[in-house]
Amino acid sequence: MLKLIEADEKYLDQYKEAYIESLKQIELGNMKKHCLMFINPDEEDIIQHFRDSRDQLKLPSYYVPSYDYFAVDDDKFIGVIHIRIRLTENLFKYGGHIGYGINPKYWKMGYGKKILKLGLEQYKNLIEDEKILITCDDDNIGSYKIIESNGGILENKVENEDGGEKFLTRRYWIEK
């Protein structure tokens, strides 16, 4: 059964696999670099990173605290979800309150929809905002179908830029 858990050492090898598989998808053109939700586990202690993400004093000033979880199904690491406690100007344009990433080997298996559903339930217990903003690239059909299937209402599309690359972002709101 799929569930969200605190980052756990037991899954670090699979986390690294998800990171490597995501990099391969970027090289193949199936994913954009700015959509990478995994960090290099050889460069950073993932467990500590997830713990520190909740404490503003341990974050760069331009970051907001977030509750970050592993999504696991029995002994399988499926992905991650990040629940941000507030929006900055940048997160309002791109990123939103919730971001999630799935190990590419589990793409198109229904996990995205379930992970977001669990994240929305968790968000409602953590954050007081009445509306939840979730964004995705306009050409990420899988992601916008996941958001829409979880009640996302498209507000608009805005142009963004990352590393000189321009892209269109879909901005969805979900009522609590």
ChimeraX commands (.cxc) that place a marker at each C-alpha (Angstrom):
marker #1 position 0.00,0.00,0.00 radius 0.5
marker #1 position 1.36,3.40,-0.98 radius 0.5
marker #1 position 2.12,5.77,1.90 radius 0.5
marker #1 position 4.15,8.87,2.72 radius 0.5
marker #1 position 6.88,8.42,5.31 radius 0.5
marker #1 position 9.73,10.40,6.80 radius 0.5
marker #1 position 12.95,9.94,4.82 radius 0.5
marker #1 position 14.39,6.55,5.75 radius 0.5
marker #1 position 17.88,5.13,5.20 radius 0.5
marker #1 position 16.32,1.86,4.14 radius 0.5
marker #1 position 15.31,3.48,0.83 radius 0.5
marker #1 position 18.46,5.47,0.04 radius 0.5
marker #1 position 19.76,3.05,-2.61 radius 0.5
marker #1 position 16.41,3.24,-4.39 radius 0.5
marker #1 position 16.38,7.04,-4.01 radius 0.5
marker #1 position 19.76,7.13,-5.74 radius 0.5
marker #1 position 18.38,4.91,-8.48 radius 0.5
marker #1 position 15.47,7.36,-8.97 radius 0.5
marker #1 position 17.93,10.24,-9.19 radius 0.5
marker #1 position 20.06,8.42,-11.81 radius 0.5
marker #1 position 17.00,7.32,-13.81 radius 0.5
marker #1 position 15.71,10.91,-13.79 radius 0.5
marker #1 position 19.04,12.17,-15.14 radius 0.5
marker #1 position 18.78,9.60,-17.95 radius 0.5
marker #1 position 15.28,10.86,-18.78 radius 0.5
marker #1 position 16.63,14.40,-18.95 radius 0.5
marker #1 position 19.37,13.24,-21.37 radius 0.5
marker #1 position 16.75,11.46,-23.49 radius 0.5
marker #1 position 14.61,14.60,-23.62 radius 0.5
marker #1 position 11.72,13.00,-21.75 radius 0.5
marker #1 position 12.10,15.35,-18.79 radius 0.5
marker #1 position 13.39,18.87,-18.29 radius 0.5
marker #1 position 16.20,19.62,-15.88 radius 0.5
marker #1 position 14.11,22.12,-13.92 radius 0.5
marker #1 position 11.60,19.32,-13.21 radius 0.5
marker #1 position 14.14,17.18,-11.35 radius 0.5
marker #1 position 12.76,16.58,-7.84 radius 0.5
marker #1 position 15.64,14.43,-6.57 radius 0.5
marker #1 position 18.97,15.73,-5.31 radius 0.5
marker #1 position 22.29,13.99,-5.75 radius 0.5
marker #1 position 22.61,11.65,-2.76 radius 0.5
marker #1 position 26.39,11.48,-3.27 radius 0.5
marker #1 position 26.62,15.22,-2.60 radius 0.5
marker #1 position 24.14,15.61,0.22 radius 0.5
marker #1 position 22.77,13.63,3.18 radius 0.5
marker #1 position 19.17,13.13,2.01 radius 0.5
marker #1 position 17.84,12.24,5.47 radius 0.5
marker #1 position 19.33,15.38,7.02 radius 0.5
marker #1 position 18.25,17.49,4.04 radius 0.5
marker #1 position 14.63,16.41,4.50 radius 0.5
marker #1 position 14.81,17.15,8.24 radius 0.5
marker #1 position 16.41,20.56,7.69 radius 0.5
marker #1 position 13.83,21.54,5.07 radius 0.5
marker #1 position 11.31,22.21,7.87 radius 0.5
marker #1 position 13.50,24.77,9.66 radius 0.5
marker #1 position 13.76,28.24,8.12 radius 0.5
marker #1 position 16.99,28.86,10.07 radius 0.5
marker #1 position 18.67,26.00,8.20 radius 0.5
marker #1 position 17.54,27.17,4.76 radius 0.5
marker #1 position 18.74,29.89,2.40 radius 0.5
marker #1 position 16.68,33.05,2.93 radius 0.5
marker #1 position 14.92,32.65,-0.42 radius 0.5
marker #1 position 13.61,29.14,0.46 radius 0.5
marker #1 position 10.45,28.38,2.40 radius 0.5
marker #1 position 10.17,25.54,4.89 radius 0.5
marker #1 position 8.59,22.38,3.54 radius 0.5
marker #1 position 7.50,18.98,4.73 radius 0.5
marker #1 position 9.27,16.47,2.53 radius 0.5
marker #1 position 8.36,12.80,2.40 radius 0.5
marker #1 position 9.32,9.59,0.69 radius 0.5
marker #1 position 6.45,7.83,-1.10 radius 0.5
marker #1 position 6.84,4.08,-0.65 radius 0.5
marker #1 position 4.81,1.04,-1.61 radius 0.5
marker #1 position 5.81,-1.83,0.65 radius 0.5
marker #1 position 9.58,-2.09,0.08 radius 0.5
marker #1 position 9.61,0.02,-3.09 radius 0.5
marker #1 position 10.69,3.66,-3.10 radius 0.5
marker #1 position 8.30,5.30,-5.57 radius 0.5
marker #1 position 9.12,8.98,-5.24 radius 0.5
marker #1 position 9.09,12.14,-3.15 radius 0.5
marker #1 position 6.65,14.89,-2.32 radius 0.5
marker #1 position 7.39,18.37,-1.01 radius 0.5
marker #1 position 4.70,20.35,0.81 radius 0.5
marker #1 position 5.69,24.02,1.11 radius 0.5
marker #1 position 4.21,26.02,3.96 radius 0.5
marker #1 position 3.83,29.27,2.01 radius 0.5
marker #1 position 4.43,30.77,-1.40 radius 0.5
marker #1 position 7.16,33.14,-2.47 radius 0.5
marker #1 position 6.78,35.25,-5.59 radius 0.5
marker #1 position 8.71,32.59,-7.54 radius 0.5
marker #1 position 6.70,29.68,-6.12 radius 0.5
marker #1 position 3.52,31.57,-7.02 radius 0.5
marker #1 position 4.64,31.51,-10.67 radius 0.5
marker #1 position 6.24,28.08,-10.70 radius 0.5
marker #1 position 6.38,25.39,-8.04 radius 0.5
marker #1 position 3.33,26.08,-5.91 radius 0.5
marker #1 position 2.56,24.56,-2.53 radius 0.5
marker #1 position 3.23,20.97,-3.57 radius 0.5
marker #1 position 5.86,19.39,-5.78 radius 0.5
marker #1 position 6.36,15.69,-6.39 radius 0.5
marker #1 position 8.69,13.43,-8.30 radius 0.5
marker #1 position 8.36,9.79,-9.26 radius 0.5
marker #1 position 11.10,7.33,-10.10 radius 0.5
marker #1 position 10.81,7.09,-13.91 radius 0.5
marker #1 position 10.60,3.30,-13.73 radius 0.5
marker #1 position 7.19,3.80,-12.05 radius 0.5
marker #1 position 5.85,6.38,-14.50 radius 0.5
marker #1 position 2.44,5.69,-16.03 radius 0.5
marker #1 position 1.48,3.23,-13.29 radius 0.5
marker #1 position -0.97,5.45,-11.38 radius 0.5
marker #1 position 1.44,6.40,-8.62 radius 0.5
marker #1 position 1.45,10.12,-9.41 radius 0.5
marker #1 position -2.27,10.43,-8.82 radius 0.5
marker #1 position -2.00,8.53,-5.53 radius 0.5
marker #1 position 1.05,10.44,-4.30 radius 0.5
marker #1 position -0.62,13.78,-4.95 radius 0.5
marker #1 position -3.81,12.61,-3.25 radius 0.5
marker #1 position -1.81,11.61,-0.15 radius 0.5
marker #1 position 0.08,14.91,-0.30 radius 0.5
marker #1 position -3.16,16.90,-0.44 radius 0.5
marker #1 position -4.46,15.03,2.61 radius 0.5
marker #1 position -1.21,15.75,4.44 radius 0.5
marker #1 position -1.30,19.41,3.36 radius 0.5
marker #1 position -4.76,19.85,4.87 radius 0.5
marker #1 position -3.40,18.70,8.24 radius 0.5
marker #1 position -0.34,20.98,8.11 radius 0.5
marker #1 position -1.28,24.23,6.41 radius 0.5
marker #1 position -4.17,26.62,7.04 radius 0.5
marker #1 position -4.51,28.05,3.51 radius 0.5
marker #1 position -7.88,27.36,1.92 radius 0.5
marker #1 position -6.48,26.93,-1.59 radius 0.5
marker #1 position -3.53,24.91,-2.77 radius 0.5
marker #1 position -1.46,25.93,-5.80 radius 0.5
marker #1 position 0.15,23.23,-7.92 radius 0.5
marker #1 position 2.01,23.90,-11.15 radius 0.5
marker #1 position 3.47,21.89,-14.00 radius 0.5
marker #1 position 4.96,22.49,-17.41 radius 0.5
marker #1 position 2.35,22.98,-20.11 radius 0.5
marker #1 position 3.76,20.08,-22.14 radius 0.5
marker #1 position 3.81,17.65,-19.19 radius 0.5
marker #1 position 0.60,15.83,-20.06 radius 0.5
marker #1 position 1.01,13.19,-17.35 radius 0.5
marker #1 position 1.46,15.78,-14.62 radius 0.5
marker #1 position -1.47,17.96,-15.58 radius 0.5
marker #1 position -3.73,14.91,-15.82 radius 0.5
marker #1 position -2.63,13.95,-12.30 radius 0.5
marker #1 position -3.40,17.45,-11.00 radius 0.5
marker #1 position -6.77,17.60,-12.76 radius 0.5
marker #1 position -7.75,14.14,-11.49 radius 0.5
marker #1 position -7.14,15.44,-7.95 radius 0.5
marker #1 position -9.49,18.41,-8.42 radius 0.5
marker #1 position -7.08,20.96,-9.88 radius 0.5
marker #1 position -8.75,23.88,-11.65 radius 0.5
marker #1 position -6.58,25.59,-14.24 radius 0.5
marker #1 position -6.30,29.31,-13.48 radius 0.5
marker #1 position -3.89,30.30,-16.22 radius 0.5
marker #1 position -0.64,29.61,-18.02 radius 0.5
marker #1 position 2.41,31.81,-17.43 radius 0.5
marker #1 position 5.78,31.99,-19.13 radius 0.5
marker #1 position 8.79,31.09,-17.00 radius 0.5
marker #1 position 12.52,30.77,-17.58 radius 0.5
marker #1 position 15.17,28.54,-16.08 radius 0.5
marker #1 position 18.79,28.54,-17.17 radius 0.5
marker #1 position 17.95,30.48,-20.32 radius 0.5
marker #1 position 15.21,28.00,-21.26 radius 0.5
marker #1 position 11.72,29.48,-21.55 radius 0.5
marker #1 position 8.70,27.32,-20.85 radius 0.5
marker #1 position 4.99,27.67,-20.25 radius 0.5
marker #1 position 3.65,26.76,-16.81 radius 0.5
marker #1 position 0.11,25.64,-16.00 radius 0.5
marker #1 position -1.12,27.00,-12.63 radius 0.5
marker #1 position -3.82,24.97,-10.88 radius 0.5
marker #1 position -5.75,25.65,-7.68 radius 0.5
marker #1 position -7.32,22.98,-5.50 radius 0.5
marker #1 position -9.85,23.92,-2.80 radius 0.5
marker #1 position -9.17,22.46,0.61 radius 0.5
marker link #1:1,2 radius 0.2
marker link #1:2,3 radius 0.2
marker link #1:3,4 radius 0.2
marker link #1:4,5 radius 0.2
marker link #1:5,6 radius 0.2
marker link #1:6,7 radius 0.2
marker link #1:7,8 radius 0.2
marker link #1:8,9 radius 0.2
marker link #1:9,10 radius 0.2
marker link #1:10,11 radius 0.2
marker link #1:11,12 radius 0.2
marker link #1:12,13 radius 0.2
marker link #1:13,14 radius 0.2
marker link #1:14,15 radius 0.2
marker link #1:15,16 radius 0.2
marker link #1:16,17 radius 0.2
marker link #1:17,18 radius 0.2
marker link #1:18,19 radius 0.2
marker link #1:19,20 radius 0.2
marker link #1:20,21 radius 0.2
marker link #1:21,22 radius 0.2
marker link #1:22,23 radius 0.2
marker link #1:23,24 radius 0.2
marker link #1:24,25 radius 0.2
marker link #1:25,26 radius 0.2
marker link #1:26,27 radius 0.2
marker link #1:27,28 radius 0.2
marker link #1:28,29 radius 0.2
marker link #1:29,30 radius 0.2
marker link #1:30,31 radius 0.2
marker link #1:31,32 radius 0.2
marker link #1:32,33 radius 0.2
marker link #1:33,34 radius 0.2
marker link #1:34,35 radius 0.2
marker link #1:35,36 radius 0.2
marker link #1:36,37 radius 0.2
marker link #1:37,38 radius 0.2
marker link #1:38,39 radius 0.2
marker link #1:39,40 radius 0.2
marker link #1:40,41 radius 0.2
marker link #1:41,42 radius 0.2
marker link #1:42,43 radius 0.2
marker link #1:43,44 radius 0.2
marker link #1:44,45 radius 0.2
marker link #1:45,46 radius 0.2
marker link #1:46,47 radius 0.2
marker link #1:47,48 radius 0.2
marker link #1:48,49 radius 0.2
marker link #1:49,50 radius 0.2
marker link #1:50,51 radius 0.2
marker link #1:51,52 radius 0.2
marker link #1:52,53 radius 0.2
marker link #1:53,54 radius 0.2
marker link #1:54,55 radius 0.2
marker link #1:55,56 radius 0.2
marker link #1:56,57 radius 0.2
marker link #1:57,58 radius 0.2
marker link #1:58,59 radius 0.2
marker link #1:59,60 radius 0.2
marker link #1:60,61 radius 0.2
marker link #1:61,62 radius 0.2
marker link #1:62,63 radius 0.2
marker link #1:63,64 radius 0.2
marker link #1:64,65 radius 0.2
marker link #1:65,66 radius 0.2
marker link #1:66,67 radius 0.2
marker link #1:67,68 radius 0.2
marker link #1:68,69 radius 0.2
marker link #1:69,70 radius 0.2
marker link #1:70,71 radius 0.2
marker link #1:71,72 radius 0.2
marker link #1:72,73 radius 0.2
marker link #1:73,74 radius 0.2
marker link #1:74,75 radius 0.2
marker link #1:75,76 radius 0.2
marker link #1:76,77 radius 0.2
marker link #1:77,78 radius 0.2
marker link #1:78,79 radius 0.2
marker link #1:79,80 radius 0.2
marker link #1:80,81 radius 0.2
marker link #1:81,82 radius 0.2
marker link #1:82,83 radius 0.2
marker link #1:83,84 radius 0.2
marker link #1:84,85 radius 0.2
marker link #1:85,86 radius 0.2
marker link #1:86,87 radius 0.2
marker link #1:87,88 radius 0.2
marker link #1:88,89 radius 0.2
marker link #1:89,90 radius 0.2
marker link #1:90,91 radius 0.2
marker link #1:91,92 radius 0.2
marker link #1:92,93 radius 0.2
marker link #1:93,94 radius 0.2
marker link #1:94,95 radius 0.2
marker link #1:95,96 radius 0.2
marker link #1:96,97 radius 0.2
marker link #1:97,98 radius 0.2
marker link #1:98,99 radius 0.2
marker link #1:99,100 radius 0.2
marker link #1:100,101 radius 0.2
marker link #1:101,102 radius 0.2
marker link #1:102,103 radius 0.2
marker link #1:103,104 radius 0.2
marker link #1:104,105 radius 0.2
marker link #1:105,106 radius 0.2
marker link #1:106,107 radius 0.2
marker link #1:107,108 radius 0.2
marker link #1:108,109 radius 0.2
marker link #1:109,110 radius 0.2
marker link #1:110,111 radius 0.2
marker link #1:111,112 radius 0.2
marker link #1:112,113 radius 0.2
marker link #1:113,114 radius 0.2
marker link #1:114,115 radius 0.2
marker link #1:115,116 radius 0.2
marker link #1:116,117 radius 0.2
marker link #1:117,118 radius 0.2
marker link #1:118,119 radius 0.2
marker link #1:119,120 radius 0.2
marker link #1:120,121 radius 0.2
marker link #1:121,122 radius 0.2
marker link #1:122,123 radius 0.2
marker link #1:123,124 radius 0.2
marker link #1:124,125 radius 0.2
marker link #1:125,126 radius 0.2
marker link #1:126,127 radius 0.2
marker link #1:127,128 radius 0.2
marker link #1:128,129 radius 0.2
marker link #1:129,130 radius 0.2
marker link #1:130,131 radius 0.2
marker link #1:131,132 radius 0.2
marker link #1:132,133 radius 0.2
marker link #1:133,134 radius 0.2
marker link #1:134,135 radius 0.2
marker link #1:135,136 radius 0.2
marker link #1:136,137 radius 0.2
marker link #1:137,138 radius 0.2
marker link #1:138,139 radius 0.2
marker link #1:139,140 radius 0.2
marker link #1:140,141 radius 0.2
marker link #1:141,142 radius 0.2
marker link #1:142,143 radius 0.2
marker link #1:143,144 radius 0.2
marker link #1:144,145 radius 0.2
marker link #1:145,146 radius 0.2
marker link #1:146,147 radius 0.2
marker link #1:147,148 radius 0.2
marker link #1:148,149 radius 0.2
marker link #1:149,150 radius 0.2
marker link #1:150,151 radius 0.2
marker link #1:151,152 radius 0.2
marker link #1:152,153 radius 0.2
marker link #1:153,154 radius 0.2
marker link #1:154,155 radius 0.2
marker link #1:155,156 radius 0.2
marker link #1:156,157 radius 0.2
marker link #1:157,158 radius 0.2
marker link #1:158,159 radius 0.2
marker link #1:159,160 radius 0.2
marker link #1:160,161 radius 0.2
marker link #1:161,162 radius 0.2
marker link #1:162,163 radius 0.2
marker link #1:163,164 radius 0.2
marker link #1:164,165 radius 0.2
marker link #1:165,166 radius 0.2
marker link #1:166,167 radius 0.2
marker link #1:167,168 radius 0.2
marker link #1:168,169 radius 0.2
marker link #1:169,170 radius 0.2
marker link #1:170,171 radius 0.2
marker link #1:171,172 radius 0.2
marker link #1:172,173 radius 0.2
marker link #1:173,174 radius 0.2
marker link #1:174,175 radius 0.2
marker link #1:175,176 radius 0.2
view
